[in-house]
Amino acid sequence: MTAPLHDTGPADAGAAPVTDGLPAKAIEGRSPWRIAWTRLKRDKFALAGGVVVLLLILVAVLAPVIVGLLGHPPNEYHEELIDPLSSTPKASWGGINSDFLFGAEPVNGRDVFSRVVYGARVSLLVAFLAAVVAVVIGTVLGIVAGYFGGWVDAVVSRVMDLLLAFPQLLFIIALVSVVPNSLWGLTGSGVRMAVLIAVIGFFGWPYVGRIVRGQTLSLREREYVEAARSLGAGRLYILFRELLPNLVAPITVYATLMIPTNVLTEAALSFLGAGVKPPTASWGQMLSKAVTTYEGDPMFMIIPGLAIFVTVLAFNLFGDGVRDALDPKGSR
């Protein structure tokens, strides 16, 4: 039996391996959010949806600047562009030209491009704020119901079942018909938007609450929760310092998927006349006028319809990508 060619004693046990004369780099750990970002970057459709979502947000925020550069005021009439006999734009394709990028509305000649841009502000504002209301209420009640259980869980669960069975659309239409023109310091369309945000958010929280409750039921028996309880941590500490951080991923996923639903709800209500008041621009309101008044040219239905379609598709693609990226069972 021959002796080893090199001494492999304890002194060399902690030495870093050498490759081609250079020490190997230490292995770096990756946080869950970094792993999720790595997965998300592989999903090209999700990235495309995210880019479109960012562009839509910029369009909504910078609407006055964009309209000032590329369009006309959304409520400015241009009747000289309208044929008095047919009440439609004199030019073909809805009057689309370099001055009116999406054409002019029949009868009054308002700039369709400007109204689509300002309509993005209404749709996204209502959708985002309603989602925030739903997420906050649903998270708080869902985590309380899941952690405490017993009669607390029974009461919250029955309230969720009641709201899920309630005819939301009919309730909003009935509520809007009796809401005064001035409320909470707001007037006109401001009142309508506040009512839409409150009602859509209120009827949307049970969906978030069910998901949070189910996740909390499984998390409350984990070792770190038992450890915090054994160290004397209070209930509020366990709820919001131990459980809530582990619920961020499912809450984030559902919030991104709730926003397009809210966009469609706002558009449907505006289409039925229960949304913002004219002359405030809204995609659903433009579709309603296209159906009832603008039968002479399909462009007035196609343009706001495409705006809704692209917005909902972008949010759904991005939400699906976020869900897959945050899935702990996904490939790394």
Summary of the structure (lengths in Angstrom):
residues: 332
radius of gyration: 27.6
end to end distance: 46.1
largest distance: 109.5
contacts: 1037
relative contact order: 0.14
helix: 67%
strand: 4%
